[in-house]
Amino acid sequence: MSVADYERLPEIKTLADHPELPERLREIWETKPGLYGFISSVDHKEIGIKYIVTAFIFLVLGGIEALVMRIQLAQPGERLLTPEQFDELFSMHGITMIFLYALPILSGFSNFLFPLVLGSRDMAFPRLNAFSYWVYLAAGLFMYASFLVGAVPNDGWFNYAPYSLKPYNPGPNMDFYALGMIFLGISTTVGAANFVVTVMRLRAPGMSINRVPILVWGTTTISVGILLAVPAVSLAFFLLWCDRQFGTHFYDATTGGQPLLWQHLFWIFAHPWVYVIVLPAMGLVSDALPIVCRRPLVGYTLVVLGTVLTMVLGFGVWVHHMFATGLPPLASSFFSGASFIITIPSAIAVFAWVATIWTGRPVFTTAFHYFAGFIVMFVIGGVSGVMTAAVPADLQLTDTYFVVAHIHYVLIGINLFGVLGALYFWFPKMSGRMLSERLGKWAFWIVFIGFNVAFLPMHLTGLMGMPRRIYTYPREAGWGLVNMVSSVGAFVLAIGILVVFIDILVSLRRGRIAGPNPWDAPTLEWSIPSPPPPYNFALIPAVASRHPLWEERLGEGSGRSMLDRGFVLDHGKETLATTVIDAEPDIILKMPEDSPWPFITTIVITGFFTGLLLRSASVTAVGAVLILLCILFWLWPKRRLLQVARPQHG
Amino acid sequence: MADLAAEEEDILVRPMPVGSAGHKSSGWYGVLTLIVTEASLFVYLLFSYYYTWVWSDGGFLPHERPKITLSGPDTIILILSSVAVWWGERGIKHSRRRWQLPVGLAIGIVLGVIFLVVQVYEWRDKTFRPDTSTYGSLYFTITGFHMAHVAFGVLVLLALFVWSLAGLFDSKRYAPVSIGSIYWHFVDVVWLFIFFTFYITPYLA
């Protein structure tokens, strides 16, 4: 290797200078076809789509669980499910939707979009990216394997001690959940680290932090939140597992433990988690909505600050889940106050979207319908949240269906509506084809009506006094009608989702060809073909504004972005890293080839957790040693990636 | 130097390193995120300890207050191991002092192993077990988590030691050394918080 390989001046050329460049880059970057390619691919676009497909499959599973429960609850005294089965279904419904659908679907979009909107060729850690997907899949299957042995988690997704301790729940049900969550935490953590480093280092030259799209801000903010919050839940579950398996006394009040320690550790994680699964969706809407309104977002800086502030405050409100546990009034008052304050940064975004629609020229596409529905649902869910932030009201409403209505307005309203809108918006970039606008609008109205018929009455059901998590109720309670209405609405909602899936399957084959920029959008991902080539950008662009493709008409900034000239970087798999704040070119990164190690490591870790579940010391020990060996081989410094010193006489 | 055309954004392009160069490598940023999340883990572990203590009705601490006869010197050993690794890493940045790296790493490894051995003796000395009391559960879990981190850190130093003997690092390419040593320093700093929690605070109460 020569000195030139270790340091060089990157060429800045146009494609006219290098007509053969795209073909050469394709050979360097393309994943091989077949099973090996599927397993070993580190292409962020493939990983992103894998994430989205898998998350939708879990959405269907969680949805089926919900529908079965809605049949059981449709009329009083129903005998379809036993109480034990009902416990298992509401637990798995929550676990599936919150952990296996809501974040992974957003990780899928972020994975697909990050390098494209940032003007890079991949994520900062492509192999870690593949690893985070495989671990997500394996952890999901691990938890669902509990159905095979008939020991499904059955204490709800919040899993309060002491119900979940061995004397009260002797089966392996909670062990599946406890170990599964620690397992899933690995995927979430490494994924978050990858997003954070990608944003810090892989932005196109000139993309200083005030020019980054909002979806990047959303996902980056929550990724930092994940790094800080996930250890709390992994630890909570680890301590629970020790209490159950080794007779420790963390949560056992009879021997000096603190059952409320569980609730603290869990909600320190789980309240920030609510923001984790909505802020990226808000980011997607903040980027896409202005495009269908034909103008830049109103109040970019305020929306960014609101996003970050929401996450920061989100770490200070966890106790509002615990008002009914008998905490001192001072603590309750403090957290109640914090819960009121957090509505302010959230409301900033709402006003920014409304102002964007108001002052723009909205085009009523399917995506626009979902975004508008999203705003309305967000307001309803937000207002019912403010009501429960007041301690006296919460003491009445907690553990009733009012809270069920609130959480579904927030999570379906913000997450699912945002995701479906984003799907209609970015599907052309992912597949090269448009989804059907006609079928899409039908689906939207069915989803919108079904959702509101199902969940609006639940506010009333809760005010009438129906508690959550009961498997049936007597006729005299008078809850029969509202429950029947909710059940009908749930099935309508499910039909709407089915229509969306039909649209996807039909459009993949017969959809109109999209072209590079079907929405006439301003950001970098629309400057390249649909679907993007494996290397994303033949020439790494340099940007001079927030809207590189709209500069002519907006007259933003002083200079012009550089899109048809750029950094060539073709000495193997390479991309450009820039400085953290100003995005000045800093170093040329060598990117790893496709690799089977992420998949192999995941298999080994699955074996390790299975050993823990079975309490087999030998399986666990072998798994642990193999994990260390995998890490060693994976991280072995490679000459090809220029991670090692130049040979002495090179 | 190549300067982009005047009407475009002024981005100065200089010759730049290629590959994983020291603190400009992605791995360096990656290990910082790892440290952030691991630090949170230990914050929650210590939170569990203090929370349980504060809400207990007086009988939380064991009758015999923890002694620093073993853990005190052990703390100094761990700090010295960090100094050794830091000295080794300084050496690799100067081409004439490359030998410093394997020496520093070797000293760090030996001191790390001594720390672990002393910790095992400390465990054996205890009159309680993890399932005796909530204090016991917390003591063994928190120190156990830390020992696992030290053990992993020793393995990392061992890998770096082998790689440095194989001549994989020089003054231009040493990112794995920086990554491994910052992790080691982090594990050592965490111990100071654990030491303070278990061996100092009982006397302050």
Interface residues (C-beta under 8 A of the other chain):
Chain A: D5 Y6 E7 R8 L9 P10 I12 A124 F125 L128 T189 A192 A193 V196 V197 M200 R201 P205 G206 V224 L227 L228 A229 V230 P231 A232 S234 L235 L239 C242 F246 G247 T248 H249 F250 T255 G256 G257 Q258 L260 L261 H264 L265 I268 A542 V543 A544 G559 R560 S561 M562 R565 H571 E574 A577 E584 P585 D586 I587 I588 L589 K590 L628 L632 L635 P637 L641 L642 Q643 V644 A645 R646 Q648
Chain B: A2 L4 E7 E8 E9 D10 I11 L12 V13 R14 P15 M16 P17 V18 G19 S20 A21 K24 S25 S26 Y29 G30 T33 L34 V36 T37 E38 S40 L41 V43 Y44 L45 F47 S48 Y51 T52 W55 S56 G59 F60 P130 D131 S133 T134 Y135 G136 S137 L138 T141 L155 A159 W163 G167 L168 F169 D170 K172 R173 Y174 A175 P176
